[in-house]
């Protein structure tokens, strides 16, 4: 086994087998020419597992396991990548069903899911541009390398929750106006007018808090800080205050479309009180 690994030119040193006292297990340490996070090291690992070791394994009737920093990261990344679509699908589906019941609309949940995924995708692209591609990495004092495999999962969970919070806060006010007036354009305008400042202020606080993480020394902490700060900025400023009102204005009454048969079967959940929905607006000059 050691001789087979030595025959690969991408390894600089291969140790002699260290055999356990019972003679059942042997450990061989091999050092590749490239660094742990280099793409070439991953290629070497794949070639070792797919081409170099299988022939020796079958001819010697042994079981071979390849470990180490790069191998562990690659295996963990494969598991995460395999589960990520299911994780995203379940979260998005359950959130969409909840919005469907609350806002009595088929369009609102679809729009919310697409906008939330857009903000998450923009944030992941932004951190990839810095931490993996190296644009602006010198300003942060970090080296470039692959994004850690657990980062997309954690960022998706956190950012999707924040995005849905902003979505419900904005759309609940729009829905309240829609129920009271049945004027789609006015509902969007009033909803944005009454929630825009609060969303922007809350987003600014979170951007400053998350952005402060970039002042630390740890690369992962910096990655999370910049990723979450950029996600909140994209979501609160660009999506909630620009794209969502524009889409709602363009859709008009169609944004609140719900088939009658589905309306009869859905349970009724009301997040704002009936008094708030039907209360008349105060007269000018009166509190």
Rosetta blueprint (number, residue, H / E / L):
1 X L
2 X H
3 X H
4 X H
5 X H
6 X H
7 X L
8 X L
9 X L
10 X L
11 X E
12 X E
13 X E
14 X E
15 X L
16 X L
17 X L
18 X E
19 X E
20 X L
21 X L
22 X L
23 X L
24 X L
25 X L
26 X E
27 X E
28 X L
29 X L
30 X E
31 X E
32 X E
33 X L
34 X L
35 X L
36 X L
37 X L
38 X L
39 X H
40 X H
41 X H
42 X H
43 X H
44 X H
45 X H
46 X H
47 X H
48 X H
49 X H
50 X H
51 X H
52 X H
53 X H
54 X H
55 X H
56 X H
57 X H
58 X H
59 X H
60 X H
61 X L
62 X L
63 X L
64 X L
65 X L
66 X L
67 X L
68 X L
69 X H
70 X H
71 X H
72 X H
73 X H
74 X H
75 X H
76 X H
77 X H
78 X H
79 X H
80 X H
81 X H
82 X H
83 X H
84 X H
85 X H
86 X H
87 X H
88 X H
89 X H
90 X H
91 X H
92 X H
93 X H
94 X H
95 X H
96 X H
97 X H
98 X H
99 X H
100 X H
101 X H
102 X H
103 X H
104 X L
105 X L
106 X H
107 X H
108 X H
109 X H
110 X H
111 X H
112 X H
113 X H
114 X H
115 X H
116 X H
117 X H
118 X H
119 X H
120 X H
121 X H
122 X H
123 X H
124 X H
125 X H
126 X H
127 X H
128 X H
129 X H
130 X H
131 X H
132 X H
133 X L
134 X L
135 X L
136 X L
137 X H
138 X H
139 X H
140 X H
141 X L
142 X L
143 X L
144 X L
145 X L
146 X L
147 X L
148 X L
149 X L
150 X L
151 X H
152 X H
153 X H
154 X H
155 X H
156 X H
157 X H
158 X H
159 X H
160 X H
161 X H
162 X H
163 X H
164 X H
165 X H
166 X H
167 X H
168 X H
169 X H
170 X H
171 X H
172 X H
173 X H
174 X H
175 X H
176 X H
177 X H
178 X H
179 X H
180 X H
181 X H
182 X L
183 X L
184 X H
185 X H
186 X H
187 X H
188 X H
189 X H
190 X H
191 X H
192 X H
193 X H
194 X H
195 X H
196 X H
197 X H
198 X H
199 X H
200 X H
201 X H
202 X H
203 X H
204 X H
205 X H
206 X H
207 X H
208 X H
209 X H
210 X H
211 X H
212 X H
213 X H
214 X H
215 X H
216 X L
217 X L
218 X L
219 X H
220 X H
221 X H
222 X H
223 X H
224 X H
225 X H
226 X H
227 X H
228 X H
229 X H
230 X H
231 X H
232 X H
233 X H
234 X H
235 X H
236 X H
237 X H
238 X H
239 X H
240 X H
241 X H
242 X H
243 X H
244 X H
245 X H
246 X H
247 X H
248 X H
249 X H
250 X H
251 X H
252 X H
253 X H
254 X H
255 X H
256 X H
257 X L
258 X L
259 X L
260 X H
261 X H
262 X H
263 X H
264 X H
265 X H
266 X L
267 X L
268 X L
269 X L
270 X L
271 X L
272 X L
273 X L
274 X H
275 X H
276 X H
277 X H
278 X H
279 X L
280 X L
281 X L
282 X L
283 X L
284 X L
285 X L
286 X L
287 X L
